[in-house]
Amino acid sequence: MKTEEVMELYRKYVMNTYTRLPISLSRGKGSRVWDLEQREYLDFFPGWGVSCLGHCYPKVTSRIKEQAKRLIHVSNNYYHHLQARLAKKIINLSFPGKVFFCNSGAEANESAFKLARLYGEGKRFEIIAFENSFHGRTLATLSATGQRKYQEGFEPLLPGFVHIPFNDIEAVKRAINEKTVAVIIELIQGEGGVRVADFAFVKELYRLCQEKKILLIVDEVQTGMGRTGKLFCYQHYGVTPDMMTLAKSLGGGLPIGAMVAKEEIADYFKPGMHASTFGGSPLVCKTALAVLEAIERENLLKNCYEMGDYLKGKLKMLKEKFNFIREIRGMGLMLAMELDILGKPIVEECLKRGLLINCTQDKVLRIMPAINVKKKEIDKAVKILEDVLKEQ
């Protein structure tokens, strides 16, 4: 089958909910992927950050094969050891509490909102969120998202969410009232343009939440699992959230979400109050354990930190060469290049030359390679990007 044939099938049978690039990928290995015509690409935005270990990481795929032969899915009315082990692993690596498993970041955030409302006991239910944030596509997570472009056409939105400017502690103080139960924050706003939370702001936000007994929910759907050089982004800031949401990289390519809450908050959930049919299946839990094992055993946090510095340095060199590059920002291997010109044509030309990157907010190139990326792969990617920028 050829790419054009696949595109025609999509036009006839698949809902038009994505802006797709004109390639059909058929296989991948590490940071490389190939399309149906066997053209090779360097993937520096693998699966919107899902494939943190690159594509088809051997130790992960072997665990998937092993578990698929044994047991794929069981009802959450039964116990199974892999979910228990994964929950314990996540808690040991983060903070004392309990885990709810689901299938995506949106579901993880939904569960956090429901738990926060239970915690508010009917008296407090408002959740403060930030402008330019992105928390998911369900009605509740869309209501929490601080970007009108995603909300238009889906009104009325769910009440109970208040949006304020990012990195503005005075705005937080003004927004807090007797109905406020929680604050949700992405410490790096990925879809919002890879905007990093100020350290002083986060420290004061944490102090304020503690003082007012307001829950601090950290959305680590994109920043978690080593993307920033630490396993979880909040660990850079010296604070501990009351709740944390995970997805994307946790499953190494398979769909999984998780909401982590401190024990005294988690226990507000009682049997029958919340559920997820496919959440935390044996197959995805086995895979997630393999991902965490790889990150630990192969010292990938160190690689992410070092390669992140290396890539950021290379991008800053490009900034010195091209006056339409406004800023290089980010943390670890979650980086962005903000431009004074539109980024879409650059993404499309990079695609033609064998490099996959992303554009968000019209003028922000988002670059998020696998955390085990190699220096020679970075060199190749930056060379392609530089050649494209020369033609702008």
Secondary structure, 3 states (H helix, E strand, C coil): CCHHHHHHHHHHHCCCCCCCCCCCEEEEEECEEEECCCCEEEECCHHHHCCCCCECCHHHHHHHHHHHCCCCCCCCCCCCHHHHHHHHHHHHHCCCCEEEEECCHHHHHHHHHHHHHHHCCCCCCEEEEECCCCCCCCHHHHHHCCCHHHHCCCCCCCCCEEEECCCCHHHHHHHCCCCEEEEEECCEECCCCCEECCHHHHHHHHHHHHHHCCEEEEECCCCCCCCCCCCCHHHHCCCCCCEEEECHHHHCCCCCEEEEECHHHHCCCCCCCCCCCCCCCHHHHHHHHHHHHHHHHCCHHHHHHHHHHHHHHHHHHHHHHCCCEEEEEEECCEEEEEECCCCHHHHHHHHHCCEECEEECCCEEEECCCCCCCHHHHHHHHHHHHHHHHCC
